[in-house]
Amino acid sequence: MAPPLSIPLLLLTILVFSSTLFSSSEARNGIKISSLISQDLYNSIFLHKDDSACPAKDFYPYSAFIEATERFPRFGSCGSLATRKREIAAFLAQISHETTGGPGSDYCDSSNQQWPCYPNKTYQGRGPIQLSWNYNYGPAGKALGFDGLRTPEIVANNSVIAFKTALWFWMTEQKPKPSCHDVMIGRYKPTAADIAANRTAGFGLVTNIINGGLECGIGSDSRVNDRIGFFQRYAKLFNVDTGSNLDCASQKSF
């Protein structure tokens, strides 16, 4: 028979066991995403997502978004109330722009041996943030529990996984790029190279992280302005300001 547990050890055991009973949504510093963005607000943001002419009609329901956020408890839970709302508005603004358009190639980087492409599989943009390239599908799948290289199409077929891949990209630092999350909550610390490249914190830097090679450092760009327009509208709906440095016109890409 094992000796009885001491009082301190018994209390520690109870605390550890109890902590496993809480969902990740309850671990957000006591904050639930649904308290910051209701279904009515979500629907007012995405007014046309379920239009009959939309190819992804009914694919991005509020419930899928909320379920996906539970996998990332730090999303929308860091900083002041305004900071939390601003991050959510920025994320939704970026995916509003990214969900337009279609595939242009198979997006296979054959030189990447760590995440090799599979025959007859394509890695074009899928999901809310348009996850692209084998070197993103591979690690996203590994982090989220699916085979992103063998079954990349699941991102276009499963709403919750689609949102999870977008949030994975948003929350994950990919050096030398910071995470979008760190930028929007004020945790980004520019390196000497960032300062030289004029990569200042703000929504514009998030655009640089997502698609800077095509959109940043080239002066005024309609795609960047499209993203900014979404952000300004959503920030107003959340009743928060957008902050400064909205564009990336003078930033060098990573």
GUZA-326382 format. One line per field, with one value per residue: residue number from 1; residue in three letters; chain; y negated, z, x of N, C-alpha, C in turn. Coordinates in pm, 1 decimal, m for minus. Atoms other than C-alpha are relative to their C-alpha. Example, Ala and Ser with C-alpha at 12.3 -4.5 7.8 and 13.67 -1.06 7.14 Angstrom:
i = c(1,2)
aa = c(ala,ser)
ch = c(A,A)
n.y = c(119.0,119.0)
n.z = c(0.0,m6.0)
n.x = c(89.0,m82.0)
ca.y = c(450.0,106.0)
ca.z = c(780.0,714.0)
ca.x = c(1230.0,1367.0)
c.y = c(m120.0,m109.0)
c.z = c(0.0,73.0)
c.x = c(90.0,m77.0)
***
This chain:
i = c(1,2,3,4,5,6,7,8,9,10,11,12,13,14,15,16,17,18,19,20,21,22,23,24,25,26,27,28,29,30,31,32,33,34,35,36,37,38,39,40,41,42,43,44,45,46,47,48,49,50,51,52,53,54,55,56,57,58,59,60,61,62,63,64,65,66,67,68,69,70,71,72,73,74,75,76,77,78,79,80,81,82,83,84,85,86,87,88,89,90,91,92,93,94,95,96,97,98,99,100,101,102,103,104,105,106,107,108,109,110,111,112,113,114,115,116,117,118,119,120,121,122,123,124,125,126,127,128,129,130,131,132,133,134,135,136,137,138,139,140,141,142,143,144,145,146,147,148,149,150,151,152,153,154,155,156,157,158,159,160,161,162,163,164,165,166,167,168,169,170,171,172,173,174,175,176,177,178,179,180,181,182,183,184,185,186,187,188,189,190,191,192,193,194,195,196,197,198,199,200,201,202,203,204,205,206,207,208,209,210,211,212,213,214,215,216,217,218,219,220,221,222,223,224,225,226,227,228,229,230,231,232,233,234,235,236,237,238,239,240,241,242,243,244,245,246,247,248,249,250,251,252,253,254)
aa = c(met,ala,pro,pro,leu,ser,ile,pro,leu,leu,leu,leu,thr,ile,leu,val,phe,ser,ser,thr,leu,phe,ser,ser,ser,glu,ala,arg,asn,gly,ile,lys,ile,ser,ser,leu,ile,ser,gln,asp,leu,tyr,asn,ser,ile,phe,leu,his,lys,asp,asp,ser,ala,cys,pro,ala,lys,asp,phe,tyr,pro,tyr,ser,ala,phe,ile,glu,ala,thr,glu,arg,phe,pro,arg,phe,gly,ser,cys,gly,ser,leu,ala,thr,arg,lys,arg,glu,ile,ala,ala,phe,leu,ala,gln,ile,ser,his,glu,thr,thr,gly,gly,pro,gly,ser,asp,tyr,cys,asp,ser,ser,asn,gln,gln,trp,pro,cys,tyr,pro,asn,lys,thr,tyr,gln,gly,arg,gly,pro,ile,gln,leu,ser,trp,asn,tyr,asn,tyr,gly,pro,ala,gly,lys,ala,leu,gly,phe,asp,gly,leu,arg,thr,pro,glu,ile,val,ala,asn,asn,ser,val,ile,ala,phe,lys,thr,ala,leu,trp,phe,trp,met,thr,glu,gln,lys,pro,lys,pro,ser,cys,his,asp,val,met,ile,gly,arg,tyr,lys,pro,thr,ala,ala,asp,ile,ala,ala,asn,arg,thr,ala,gly,phe,gly,leu,val,thr,asn,ile,ile,asn,gly,gly,leu,glu,cys,gly,ile,gly,ser,asp,ser,arg,val,asn,asp,arg,ile,gly,phe,phe,gln,arg,tyr,ala,lys,leu,phe,asn,val,asp,thr,gly,ser,asn,leu,asp,cys,ala,ser,gln,lys,ser,phe)
ch = c(A,A,A,A,A,A,A,A,A,A,A,A,A,A,A,A,A,A,A,A,A,A,A,A,A,A,A,A,A,A,A,A,A,A,A,A,A,A,A,A,A,A,A,A,A,A,A,A,A,A,A,A,A,A,A,A,A,A,A,A,A,A,A,A,A,A,A,A,A,A,A,A,A,A,A,A,A,A,A,A,A,A,A,A,A,A,A,A,A,A,A,A,A,A,A,A,A,A,A,A,A,A,A,A,A,A,A,A,A,A,A,A,A,A,A,A,A,A,A,A,A,A,A,A,A,A,A,A,A,A,A,A,A,A,A,A,A,A,A,A,A,A,A,A,A,A,A,A,A,A,A,A,A,A,A,A,A,A,A,A,A,A,A,A,A,A,A,A,A,A,A,A,A,A,A,A,A,A,A,A,A,A,A,A,A,A,A,A,A,A,A,A,A,A,A,A,A,A,A,A,A,A,A,A,A,A,A,A,A,A,A,A,A,A,A,A,A,A,A,A,A,A,A,A,A,A,A,A,A,A,A,A,A,A,A,A,A,A,A,A,A,A,A,A,A,A,A,A,A,A,A,A,A,A)
n.y = c(120.4,121.1,91.0,109.5,123.0,112.5,101.2,83.2,m78.3,m29.3,121.4,17.7,m99.6,45.0,115.1,m46.2,m71.6,95.2,85.9,m70.5,1.9,126.0,10.0,106.8,127.6,48.4,31.8,126.2,104.5,21.6,66.8,m82.2,76.4,32.2,120.8,113.2,4.1,m78.7,m46.6,114.1,81.9,m79.3,6.0,136.2,15.2,m77.3,17.3,m70.8,m128.6,m108.2,32.8,m113.6,11.0,m24.0,m140.9,m61.2,22.7,m83.1,m69.7,71.2,38.1,52.7,m111.5,m54.3,97.4,m7.8,m128.2,6.1,87.4,m71.3,m63.9,104.3,79.4,134.2,87.1,84.9,m2.3,66.8,145.7,68.3,m35.9,58.7,m78.3,m129.6,22.4,43.7,m117.7,m76.1,78.6,m9.0,m135.5,m12.4,85.6,m66.7,m115.3,50.7,22.6,m122.3,m97.0,32.9,m52.3,m144.3,m51.5,39.0,m106.8,m106.8,48.8,m102.3,34.7,m130.6,5.4,m18.1,m143.4,m26.3,m14.1,m30.4,m7.7,m133.4,m2.5,36.8,85.7,141.6,72.4,136.0,61.6,m54.6,46.0,143.7,81.3,m52.6,m76.9,m31.2,m63.1,m122.3,28.4,44.6,m108.7,m103.1,32.4,28.2,m128.8,m62.1,69.7,m8.4,m138.5,m61.4,m10.2,110.4,m27.6,m105.2,36.0,145.7,40.5,5.0,140.5,55.0,m84.7,m2.5,140.7,21.5,m10.6,118.3,110.9,m31.0,28.6,145.7,42.1,m50.9,94.2,127.0,m10.1,m65.3,74.2,m67.6,89.2,123.2,68.5,m21.7,m42.4,107.7,17.2,82.6,136.9,67.6,20.6,86.6,m77.2,0.4,79.5,0.4,m19.6,103.8,m16.9,50.6,146.2,46.0,m25.8,80.3,m89.9,50.5,m73.7,47.8,m85.8,m11.5,m105.1,m127.1,m21.5,m36.4,m139.1,m88.5,4.0,115.7,m12.3,48.4,118.9,102.0,66.5,39.6,114.5,m30.0,m123.8,m20.6,m115.4,48.8,90.4,m86.0,m53.1,111.3,33.0,m98.3,21.1,122.2,m27.4,m93.9,67.9,85.9,m87.4,m41.8,122.5,22.7,66.1,m92.4,19.5,64.6,m84.0,m93.3,m54.6,m46.9,58.4,32.2,m110.4,m108.1,m129.9,m87.4)
n.z = c(0.0,9.3,m113.2,32.4,49.7,m92.0,31.7,115.4,123.0,32.1,58.3,132.6,87.1,28.5,89.5,132.9,57.5,28.5,113.2,124.9,23.6,63.1,143.3,33.8,4.5,m137.1,m43.0,64.2,m102.1,m31.9,113.1,111.4,124.4,26.0,m75.1,72.9,132.4,0.2,132.8,74.0,46.3,103.6,122.2,53.4,61.2,124.8,50.8,125.3,2.8,37.0,122.4,92.9,98.2,m66.3,12.7,m132.5,m71.9,m118.3,m45.1,m109.5,m102.4,m128.2,m90.0,37.1,m45.3,m145.8,m34.6,36.6,m92.7,m124.7,14.3,m15.2,m110.5,m12.0,101.5,m51.8,m146.3,m56.2,m3.4,m39.5,77.4,133.5,71.0,35.6,108.9,118.8,61.4,69.6,118.0,96.9,56.2,88.8,116.3,88.2,67.6,95.9,126.0,48.0,53.1,137.6,100.1,13.7,14.1,119.0,32.1,m99.6,m120.0,m51.5,m1.4,8.1,m66.1,m143.4,m27.9,m130.9,21.2,143.8,64.8,39.3,139.3,30.4,m104.8,19.7,m126.2,23.3,m112.4,m48.6,m132.6,m17.8,21.6,121.6,m27.9,128.9,7.1,m76.8,m124.5,m98.7,m22.8,m82.4,m142.7,m49.7,m25.5,m115.4,m120.8,m20.0,m4.0,127.5,91.1,93.1,127.9,70.5,14.1,m12.6,35.7,m118.3,m39.9,76.7,m19.7,m140.9,m41.9,m123.6,34.2,79.7,m92.7,m82.3,74.9,3.3,m132.6,m15.8,68.7,m72.3,m131.8,6.1,46.6,103.1,9.7,m79.8,m20.4,m126.5,22.5,11.7,m135.5,m78.7,52.7,m34.1,m145.1,m46.5,m50.0,103.5,m24.3,126.7,1.1,75.5,140.2,12.3,m6.1,127.0,104.5,m33.9,m37.0,m125.8,m49.0,42.6,94.1,121.6,m18.3,14.2,144.6,43.9,m40.6,78.5,145.0,24.1,121.0,115.0,m26.9,m82.3,51.2,140.2,0.7,m18.5,67.6,m16.6,m88.0,m136.2,m31.9,m22.0,m135.9,m93.1,0.1,m84.9,m139.1,m49.8,m20.2,m110.4,m123.9,m36.3,m52.7,m132.7,m79.4,m36.8,105.0,76.5,m24.8,109.2,92.4,61.5,127.8,3.3,123.5,m11.9,m66.4,79.7,m37.3,m72.8)
n.x = c(85.1,m80.2,20.1,92.7,m60.1,m4.6,100.5,m39.0,m1.3,139.0,57.6,m58.4,62.1,136.4,m7.4,m39.6,113.6,107.0,m34.7,28.6,143.8,37.8,m26.2,m94.3,71.4,9.1,m135.5,m37.2,3.2,140.3,65.3,45.4,8.9,140.5,36.1,m57.5,63.2,123.3,39.1,55.3,m111.7,m67.5,81.5,m3.6,m132.4,m1.8,136.1,26.3,m69.3,90.9,72.8,6.3,m108.2,m128.7,m41.5,m14.5,125.6,25.3,m121.0,m65.9,97.3,m48.4,m32.3,m131.0,m99.5,m10.8,m62.9,m142.0,m73.5,m25.9,m131.4,m101.7,54.4,m58.2,59.9,106.6,7.2,m117.8,3.6,123.3,118.7,m15.2,m102.0,58.2,95.6,m74.1,m61.8,104.2,37.6,m109.7,3.4,115.8,m24.8,m95.8,60.3,98.7,m71.8,m63.5,95.9,37.5,m93.5,m10.7,m135.7,m74.2,m94.1,11.8,m67.4,m91.0,m142.1,m66.1,m130.5,18.4,0.1,59.2,144.1,6.6,130.8,44.0,47.1,138.9,54.7,m30.4,m7.0,45.4,67.1,126.9,37.5,20.9,m119.6,m61.2,m121.2,m62.2,m132.2,m22.5,m72.2,98.2,95.3,m62.1,m1.8,135.2,62.2,m65.3,43.7,144.9,44.6,37.5,m113.8,15.7,m64.9,74.8,142.1,15.8,136.3,85.7,13.0,112.2,117.8,38.2,3.4,m75.1,m142.0,m33.2,m23.8,m117.4,m122.7,m15.9,m44.1,m137.1,m88.4,6.9,m62.3,m130.9,m117.4,m78.6,m115.9,m15.0,127.7,70.1,138.2,99.2,52.5,m91.6,4.7,124.9,15.8,m107.4,m114.1,m104.0,m120.0,m73.4,m144.2,m70.2,39.7,137.2,m4.6,m57.7,99.2,118.0,109.8,53.7,116.1,130.5,72.0,m79.5,m100.0,71.9,10.5,m134.5,m20.8,86.1,m24.0,m84.6,m80.1,76.2,80.3,m64.7,m118.3,21.1,89.8,141.9,38.7,144.2,22.7,m22.8,111.1,115.8,m14.6,19.4,142.4,67.9,m40.0,63.6,142.6,19.3,m38.2,113.6,104.5,m46.1,m12.1,m139.7,m76.8,m84.3,m141.4,m73.2,m77.8,94.3,m46.7,m139.4,m52.5,m142.3,m69.0,m56.7,55.4,m92.5)
ca.y = c(0.0,m341.1,m594.4,m871.5,m1193.9,m1490.8,m1784.3,m2008.8,m1728.3,m1638.8,m1999.9,m2016.4,m1696.3,m1836.7,m2161.3,m1982.2,m1753.8,m2042.7,m2244.7,m1973.7,m2023.4,m2375.5,m2429.5,m2648.3,m2911.7,m2933.4,m2972.9,m3307.6,m3509.7,m3462.6,m3599.1,m3424.7,m3536.8,m3525.5,m3804.7,m4026.5,m3933.2,m3816.4,m3631.7,m3949.1,m4145.3,m3865.3,m3867.5,m4245.8,m4222.1,m3953.6,m4082.7,m3886.4,m3564.6,m3354.2,m3521.6,m3273.6,m3405.0,m3334.2,m3013.1,m2954.8,m3010.2,m2871.1,m2765.4,m3027.9,m3015.6,m3194.2,m2861.6,m2739.6,m3059.5,m3036.9,m2667.5,m2734.4,m3015.6,m2771.3,m2607.7,m2941.2,m3079.9,m3381.5,m3512.6,m3808.3,m3770.8,m3976.9,m4338.8,m4589.8,m4545.8,m4781.7,m4582.2,m4255.5,m4394.2,m4557.9,m4228.5,m4050.0,m4332.3,m4317.6,m3939.8,m3957.9,m4243.8,m4047.8,m3735.7,m3947.1,m4046.3,m3704.9,m3514.6,m3687.6,m3547.8,m3196.4,m2969.5,m3077.9,m2772.2,m2453.4,m2649.1,m2369.2,m2466.7,m2156.0,m2277.6,m2242.5,m1891.0,m1928.2,m1959.7,m1779.0,m1806.7,m1496.1,m1386.9,m1538.8,m1761.9,m2139.5,m2390.5,m2697.0,m2939.1,m2780.0,m2890.6,m3236.6,m3351.5,m3160.3,m2916.7,m2865.4,m2661.4,m2319.5,m2474.5,m2622.5,m2330.7,m2088.9,m2266.2,m2386.2,m2029.6,m1905.2,m2168.3,m2111.2,m1733.1,m1667.3,m1574.2,m1903.3,m1760.9,m1450.6,m1603.8,m1980.7,m1988.3,m1940.2,m2312.7,m2383.3,m2113.1,m2158.7,m2498.7,m2457.8,m2339.1,m2624.9,m2880.0,m2697.9,m2725.0,m3098.0,m3139.1,m2917.9,m3150.1,m3454.9,m3329.6,m3166.4,m3346.4,m3252.4,m3415.5,m3668.5,m3757.3,m3815.6,m3678.0,m3893.4,m3841.4,m3990.5,m4292.4,m4367.0,m4332.0,m4548.3,m4272.9,m4317.1,m4440.2,m4550.2,m4429.3,m4651.0,m4504.5,m4586.9,m4945.4,m4983.8,m4843.5,m5082.8,m4789.2,m4973.3,m4817.1,m4847.2,m4696.0,m4767.3,m4536.1,m4258.9,m4302.8,m4281.7,m3952.9,m3806.2,m3926.0,m4186.9,m4049.1,m4155.1,m4446.9,m4638.0,m4886.9,m4987.0,m5298.5,m5313.0,m4976.7,m4892.1,m4558.2,m4723.5,m4990.6,m4715.9,m4559.8,m4898.7,m4969.0,m4645.7,m4719.4,m5070.9,m4948.2,m4659.1,m4870.1,m5111.1,m4823.5,m4712.7,m5075.3,m5089.9,m5295.5,m5136.4,m5266.6,m5414.4,m5276.6,m5121.3,m5076.1,m4926.5,m5155.7,m5250.5,m4916.2,m4665.5,m4314.6,m4040.9)
ca.z = c(0.0,m96.2,183.2,206.7,22.8,227.2,241.7,7.2,m245.7,m225.4,m293.5,m588.0,m731.2,m702.1,m871.3,m1160.4,m1209.6,m1191.0,m1447.4,m1707.5,m1671.1,m1811.5,m2183.7,m2363.2,m2408.0,m2028.0,m2007.0,m2190.8,m1875.6,m1811.0,m2155.3,m2417.0,m2777.1,m2795.9,m2536.0,m2771.4,m3100.9,m3098.3,m3382.4,m3476.9,m3496.8,m3696.3,m3943.3,m3973.9,m4055.8,m4320.8,m4485.3,m4808.4,m4701.3,m4764.8,m5083.8,m5351.1,m5581.6,m5325.0,m5403.1,m5029.0,m4934.9,m4585.4,m4537.9,m4279.9,m4004.9,m3674.0,m3488.6,m3683.7,m3606.9,m3235.0,m3219.8,m3396.8,m3157.3,m2866.5,m3003.3,m2964.5,m2618.1,m2653.0,m2957.3,m2856.3,m2489.0,m2443.0,m2335.0,m2274.6,m2396.6,m2687.3,m2779.1,m2775.6,m2995.2,m3230.1,m3282.6,m3371.9,m3609.0,m3774.4,m3820.1,m3971.6,m4199.0,m4334.1,m4402.1,m4572.0,m4830.3,m4851.8,m4930.8,m5268.3,m5586.9,m5676.1,m5730.9,m5972.5,m5958.3,m5760.5,m5507.6,m5468.0,m5364.9,m5483.2,m5322.4,m4975.0,m4863.3,m4508.5,m4634.1,m4971.3,m5211.3,m5282.6,m5638.3,m5776.1,m5471.0,m5490.1,m5217.9,m5347.1,m5116.4,m4911.3,m4606.2,m4460.7,m4478.7,m4799.9,m4657.4,m4942.8,m5026.3,m4904.6,m4642.7,m4473.4,m4521.8,m4365.4,m4034.5,m4007.8,m4039.0,m3788.8,m3536.4,m3587.3,m3622.8,m3994.5,m4278.8,m4461.3,m4733.0,m4819.3,m4769.1,m4826.0,m4963.0,m4611.4,m4555.6,m4822.7,m4701.9,m4323.4,m4188.6,m3844.1,m3981.1,m4231.3,m3951.9,m3744.1,m4024.0,m4047.9,m3673.6,m3676.7,m3932.8,m3732.9,m3404.3,m3527.2,m3553.4,m3870.9,m3836.5,m3942.1,m3940.9,m3607.3,m3556.1,m3656.0,m3302.3,m3142.3,m3371.7,m3291.4,m2913.0,m2894.3,m2821.7,m3143.4,m3086.3,m3413.9,m3484.5,m3636.2,m3975.3,m3915.0,m3825.4,m4136.2,m4345.6,m4183.2,m4055.0,m3785.1,m3569.6,m3691.3,m3929.3,m4221.8,m4075.4,m4053.8,m4426.0,m4478.5,m4286.9,m4493.5,m4843.7,m4824.6,m5116.8,m5353.2,m5178.0,m4967.5,m5045.8,m5378.1,m5279.7,m5274.5,m5363.8,m5419.5,m5238.0,m4929.2,m4942.7,m4963.9,m4643.2,m4471.5,m4575.1,m4416.2,m4099.0,m4065.8,m4106.2,m3860.3,m3601.1,m3610.4,m3555.1,m3255.9,m3134.7,m3126.3,m3313.3,m3572.3,m3436.7,m3661.3,m3946.8,m4145.7,m4475.1,m4575.7,m4869.2,m4733.8,m4572.5,m4725.3,m4734.2,m4520.9)
ca.x = c(0.0,139.3,196.6,m65.3,7.0,120.6,m121.9,84.6,129.2,m238.8,m337.2,m96.6,m244.3,m595.7,m493.3,m322.6,m622.6,m865.9,m673.6,m735.3,m1109.2,m1105.5,m1138.0,m887.3,m1158.4,m1182.0,m803.0,m802.8,m741.1,m1111.6,m1199.0,m1407.9,m1387.7,m1766.1,m1777.2,m1574.5,m1738.3,m2098.2,m2263.9,m2450.9,m2125.1,m1960.9,m2248.9,m2238.0,m1866.6,m1910.6,m2225.3,m2184.1,m2009.8,m2320.4,m2439.8,m2545.7,m2272.1,m1999.1,m1802.0,m1748.6,m2113.6,m2186.8,m1821.9,m1724.0,m1989.3,m1944.8,m1942.7,m1637.8,m1448.5,m1524.7,m1430.8,m1101.4,m1006.9,m1026.6,m710.7,m527.1,m609.1,m377.4,m561.3,m775.4,m685.4,m367.4,m347.2,m622.6,m977.9,m904.4,m591.5,m784.3,m1060.8,m810.5,m628.5,m951.8,m1048.5,m704.7,m723.4,m1071.1,m963.5,m668.3,m873.9,m1141.4,m881.9,m717.1,m1037.3,m1071.9,m916.5,m804.6,m501.1,m230.8,m2.8,56.8,268.8,521.9,873.8,1059.0,1381.4,1230.7,1321.5,1194.2,837.4,840.4,549.3,344.2,259.2,m60.2,m104.5,m123.1,m53.9,m231.2,m405.5,m682.7,m874.6,m935.5,m574.5,m497.4,m242.5,4.8,317.6,423.3,654.0,345.5,105.3,353.9,416.4,55.4,m68.0,187.9,82.3,m290.2,m305.1,m353.7,m120.5,m87.7,135.7,m68.1,m412.5,m385.3,m740.3,m880.2,m819.5,m1081.1,m1320.8,m1332.2,m1437.3,m1283.2,m948.5,m956.2,m990.6,m728.3,m471.4,m537.1,m495.1,m184.4,m26.4,m137.2,5.2,327.8,660.6,847.7,1188.5,1293.4,924.7,752.7,405.0,109.1,m19.0,292.5,274.5,m88.6,m53.8,260.5,510.9,709.7,1065.4,1227.6,1578.8,1846.2,1752.9,1385.0,1467.3,1684.2,1398.0,1146.9,941.8,750.0,480.3,123.3,m128.7,104.6,367.0,107.2,42.8,419.8,431.5,147.5,233.5,507.2,704.0,426.0,260.3,513.6,787.1,630.6,439.4,61.5,m92.5,m460.1,m427.5,m283.3,m552.7,m814.8,m681.7,m674.7,m1033.1,m1153.0,m957.3,m1094.1,m1450.8,m1411.5,m1229.6,m1521.4,m1764.5,m1554.1,m1545.7,m1164.0,m905.3,m679.5,m352.2,m82.7,130.8,m152.0,32.4,367.4,444.4,786.3,871.6,1109.2,969.4,1123.3)
c.y = c(m124.7,m88.9,m112.6,m123.4,m105.5,m103.3,m87.1,75.6,33.4,m120.8,m23.5,96.3,m42.6,m115.5,41.2,70.9,m96.9,m83.2,66.2,m4.3,m125.7,3.5,m114.2,m134.8,m59.4,m40.0,m131.6,m114.3,m32.8,m61.6,102.9,m88.1,m43.4,m121.6,m125.9,m14.5,94.3,48.7,m114.5,m89.6,70.6,m9.6,m140.0,m31.5,67.8,1.4,91.2,140.2,115.9,m35.6,117.9,m2.3,30.8,147.5,71.7,m23.4,103.5,67.9,m65.3,m44.1,m50.3,112.7,59.3,m93.2,11.0,129.7,m2.7,m85.5,70.2,72.8,m99.7,m97.5,m139.4,m96.4,m79.4,m3.0,m72.7,m152.1,m55.4,46.8,m53.6,78.2,132.7,m14.7,m38.3,118.9,81.4,m72.3,10.3,136.7,13.3,m86.2,68.0,119.5,m44.1,m25.4,131.3,99.0,m38.2,61.0,151.2,42.8,m44.8,104.8,110.0,m36.0,108.7,m50.8,131.1,1.2,21.9,148.5,34.2,25.5,28.3,8.3,145.0,m4.2,m34.6,m78.9,m144.2,m74.1,m147.7,m51.4,63.2,m56.4,m151.5,m86.0,48.0,63.6,48.9,60.9,121.3,m26.9,m66.5,109.3,106.1,m33.6,m34.3,130.3,69.2,m62.3,25.9,141.0,54.9,0.3,m105.0,24.0,102.9,m39.5,m151.0,m46.3,m7.4,m144.1,m66.5,75.9,1.2,m141.8,m26.9,7.0,m121.1,m119.4,25.7,m29.2,m150.3,m51.8,50.4,m96.3,m130.5,4.1,45.5,m91.3,84.5,m89.7,m9.0,m76.5,23.6,56.4,m122.7,m33.8,m92.7,m145.1,m72.9,m20.3,m82.7,71.0,1.5,m94.6,1.2,21.5,m117.1,6.2,m52.4,m152.4,m56.9,14.4,m75.6,86.3,m35.7,73.5,m65.0,96.6,19.5,108.0,137.7,33.9,43.2,145.5,94.3,1.6,m115.8,5.2,m54.3,m136.9,m114.5,m58.7,m48.2,m121.8,42.1,120.4,28.6,116.3,m39.3,m90.2,77.3,55.8,m109.2,m37.5,95.5,m28.1,m123.1,22.8,89.3,m62.9,m90.1,82.7,49.8,m118.7,m17.5,m75.9,101.5,m5.7,m62.6,102.6,107.3,60.9,42.5,m55.7,m24.9,108.5,94.5,131.0,82.9,87.0)
c.z = c(0.0,119.7,m39.1,m46.9,109.5,m44.0,m117.5,m131.9,m43.7,m65.5,m140.5,m99.0,m40.0,m98.9,m141.5,m67.7,m40.1,m122.6,m132.2,m34.3,m71.3,m147.6,m26.3,m6.2,139.3,54.4,m57.6,99.7,36.9,m111.6,m104.1,m123.2,m26.5,78.7,m68.9,m139.4,0.6,m141.3,m83.0,m54.7,m112.1,m131.9,m61.2,m63.3,m136.3,m62.2,m117.5,m5.2,m43.1,m119.2,m96.1,m101.6,59.2,m10.3,134.4,86.2,111.5,55.8,122.2,107.1,127.5,91.5,m30.4,45.4,150.4,41.9,m29.2,98.3,131.5,m3.2,25.6,109.7,15.5,m104.6,60.8,150.5,66.7,m4.0,45.2,m85.5,m142.2,m83.1,m46.8,m117.1,m129.3,m69.3,m78.3,m127.6,m108.3,m67.3,m100.7,m125.1,m98.4,m70.6,m97.5,m134.8,m57.8,m61.4,m136.6,m94.9,m0.9,m21.4,m129.6,m43.3,102.8,130.9,67.6,m11.0,5.9,66.5,150.3,31.1,136.8,m11.8,m148.5,m52.7,m34.1,m142.5,m9.9,111.9,m26.5,132.6,m19.1,121.0,31.5,138.8,10.9,m26.0,m121.1,29.4,m131.8,20.3,94.0,133.1,104.9,31.0,92.9,147.4,57.8,33.7,121.7,130.2,32.8,m7.8,m129.4,m90.3,m109.2,m135.3,m81.5,m26.7,14.8,m25.0,120.4,46.3,m72.7,24.9,143.2,56.2,123.2,m26.5,m81.4,90.1,87.0,m74.8,m7.0,133.1,30.0,m64.6,77.8,128.1,m3.5,m55.0,m102.2,m32.9,m142.9,24.3,142.3,m29.3,m13.3,137.6,81.9,m46.8,52.0,149.8,57.9,53.5,m98.4,37.1,m127.4,19.2,m74.5,m147.2,m23.7,m3.1,m131.0,m114.9,23.4,34.3,140.2,36.5,m45.4,m99.6,m129.1,9.5,m10.7,m147.9,m57.1,33.1,m92.4,m147.3,m41.3,m127.7,m123.3,22.4,69.6,m66.1,m142.5,m10.1,21.5,m83.8,29.0,93.4,146.3,43.3,25.9,142.2,103.6,9.5,85.5,147.2,58.8,28.3,122.5,133.7,48.2,59.1,140.1,95.9,56.1,m113.3,m67.7,40.2,m122.3,m90.2,m66.8,m130.3,9.7,m122.5,5.3,72.5,m102.1,46.2,71.7,m97.4)
c.x = c(88.1,m26.1,m93.6,75.7,2.9,m103.0,41.8,m4.3,m141.1,m66.6,51.3,m63.2,m140.5,1.5,34.8,m115.4,m110.0,29.8,m29.7,m147.2,m45.3,32.7,95.4,m69.6,m13.4,136.7,49.0,0.0,m144.8,m80.5,m42.0,m14.7,m143.8,m47.5,51.7,m58.8,m119.9,m30.5,m57.7,111.1,75.2,m75.8,m0.6,135.1,2.3,m139.6,m31.9,60.6,m89.4,m88.4,5.3,113.0,136.8,37.9,9.6,m124.0,m17.0,125.2,63.7,m100.1,68.6,45.8,136.8,111.8,21.6,68.4,149.5,79.6,31.5,134.0,113.0,m43.4,59.8,m56.1,m114.9,m10.8,115.8,m15.8,m133.7,m117.4,10.7,101.3,m56.8,m96.8,71.8,67.0,m102.6,m41.8,106.5,3.0,m113.4,16.1,94.2,m63.7,m108.9,64.8,50.2,m97.9,m53.2,101.0,5.2,143.2,65.1,99.2,m17.9,69.6,83.5,143.0,77.6,136.7,m10.7,m14.9,m58.3,m149.5,m23.3,m142.6,m32.1,m53.9,m148.6,m68.7,41.4,m13.4,m34.1,m77.2,m134.2,m27.4,m3.2,122.5,78.2,136.0,57.3,138.1,10.8,69.2,m88.1,m101.9,58.1,m0.9,m137.1,m71.0,58.8,m47.8,m146.4,m55.8,m56.1,122.3,m15.1,61.4,m76.7,m144.6,m20.6,m142.8,m93.5,m21.7,m116.4,m129.5,m51.6,10.6,85.0,149.5,44.0,29.7,123.3,129.6,25.4,51.6,140.7,98.4,8.3,83.0,145.3,108.6,75.2,119.2,52.4,m129.5,m51.1,m138.4,m89.2,m56.1,88.6,m0.4,m123.5,m19.7,114.1,121.5,117.4,113.5,83.8,149.5,64.2,m38.0,m140.6,m1.5,53.4,m98.6,m129.9,m120.9,m49.1,m128.0,m129.6,m61.0,78.6,105.5,m64.3,m18.5,134.2,29.4,m75.6,37.6,90.4,80.5,m68.8,m62.5,73.0,124.6,m12.6,m91.2,m144.0,m40.3,m146.8,m30.3,17.5,m115.0,m128.5,2.1,m28.4,m147.7,m81.3,29.2,m68.0,m148.5,m22.2,37.3,m113.6,m113.4,34.7,14.2,141.3,68.7,91.5,146.4,66.0,67.4,m86.8,51.0,146.1,71.5,149.7,79.3,61.6,m62.1,106.1,79.4)
***
